[in-house]
């Protein structure tokens, strides 16, 4: 593995070791860092621990099935903790997510969990969000009008429909499209999220409010540390 992969494994394993209790239901995220948390849960289930999971995507669901992790539907059981990665973590713990295209389900699981734990490598830490494009999930029927509405509300924003494998338009697990929107530095993520979601046809955005995040674990050269929130 590369050093980056090793760091992702370290922080994914640490989150499970520190926050996941036996005989609980947990939320498992999507992406190159979150998959290591899934792998660690699989190891614990293989040792006989009773841990069920709500998966945030078809990809994570398949990994859970391969590892023998019992799956639960959202709302079927209380979620003790949810573990997921992020594309950006601001100093106040607001997040940019959505590179994997699972933003709607990831947010649903994070909202349902008692504790939401974010796992990242150091390059994901920023003072303010905005260097990474904001993912906006949109019902395909409304794609043109939503794009125009964003362009009108935010002149100068760069908006592109996400393309998937084989140069085909990316489709989420919910059957929707994703617009990747570059707004520049985001001073108020909550306000931007509210403005976008008020547009008819927008299903969700990849902006996660700071209050949603319960802990941030960061992998570094000296091990995994827990981040202190900036007030």
PyMOL commands that set and color helices and strands:
alter all, ss='L'
color gray80, all
select helices_A, chain A and resi 3-19+34-46+58-67+103-112+122-124+140-153+165-167+189-197+210-212
alter helices_A, ss='H'
color red, helices_A
select strands_A, chain A and resi 24-28+51-55+70-71+79-84+88-89+95-96+113-121+134-138+158-161+177-182+202-205+207-208+215-220+223-226
alter strands_A, ss='S'
color yellow, strands_A
deselect
rebuild
show_as cartoon
